[in-house]
Amino acid sequence: MVADGMAARLRRLRTEEFGELVAQKALAVALGVSAPLVSSWEKGNAVPPDERLETYARFFASTRSMRDGHPRLLPVADLDEHERRRYAELLSELTGLRPTRNGPPAGREDLVTRSPWEGMWHFADRSPITLVCARLPESARASAVYTDSGSPDYVELYSYSDLDALMELYGHVYAANPGVRVSRMLADVLTQDDITNHLVLLGGVDYNPMTRLVMQELNLPVSQDRRAGSEPDVGCFRVVDENGETRSFPSTLAGTRPNQRLTEDVAQFCRGPNPFNRKRTVTICNGNYGRGTYAAVRTLTDPRFRDRNRTYIQARYSAEDTYSILARVNIVNGKVITPDWTVDGTVLHEWSTSS
C-alpha cells in the first residue's frame, strides 16, 4: 500500500467535495480511465501520475463538472475566476501529497504514465498528420551510393535531417492515432494536401524553410538565427519583448574548433492553429542544433516526463491558444537529457496568445 494520505484525500474529494457522492464510474468517465483504476487510487494500491492529478483538480474545481448528473471535464479556459483559484489550490495540494519516502521504489512511479493516445500527440478529430523534415544539403549527406535515387542501395531517409527526432516522433504519433494516416515528408516536396493536415515541423531555420515561414505566419515574438558556417557559428533564438528589447538564447559549446562539443542546447516547442487550414494544428519542434530538436520531441514522448510536461501546458494554455516554450537542454556525455518544464530554470521563455 502506498500514499495513504493521497488515497484518503482522493476518496474525500469524490464523496464530499460537491456535497454529495460522485460515483466511481462517473468520475472514471470524466477522467477517461476505468472505475477499477479509480478504486485502486483510493485504496492506495497505486499513485496517479501528475497528469491525472491535474484532471482531478480540474474536475473538482467546479460543480459544473457534474451538471445534470452527467460527468464532464471542463477545459481550464472555461473555468471562472473562483473555479480557477480552487483548481490551483487542489492541484497544489494533490501534487504535495505525492509520496517522497516509503513510496514506490525509485524510478517506478515515474513510469506510471498515460497511454500515447491520451497525450499531446493524439489528435481527436482523426485527421491525417504530416511530419516534415528538411532535406539535408548534398554536402551533408552520406555517400551517393545511398543517397542517389538511381543507386541499387538507395535509402530515402538518408536525405532527411533530424532523423533522431523523426524516428522518435513517427512511432509515437502512429501509436497515439491508430487508424489515422501519418506521413513523413521532405519540406521541399510538400503538396497542398500535406500542408493542410495536422502539420508537425521538425528542425530549425537552417535547413527547413517551412519552420521559418510558419513562425512568421503565427506572428511569434521568437526568431532563430541561421548558422552561417563560419565564426561565430553558435545557434541562437531571439525574443523581442513588449518594450522592443531583444533577448538572446544561444547554445553553449565547449572547447575550440575543430573539437568543440555541445554542452547545452535550446529547444522550442510551439503549437497553434495551422495557418494554412485553421481547423488543423501546426506544431514546431525546433532546436539551435539537432540535439535541441530531439529534446523538443522527447519533452512530450519520454515516458518519465511527458505527463508532467503536458500538465504544465494544460495548466497554462487552452486548446485554442498559440503558444511557444523555449527550454534549456542539458547534454551529458553526448546524450540529451529530456527537459522537465516544471523544474525552475528549465523554461527560458514562454509566450502565448492568451498572455
Disulfide bonds with the S-S distance in Angstrom:
none
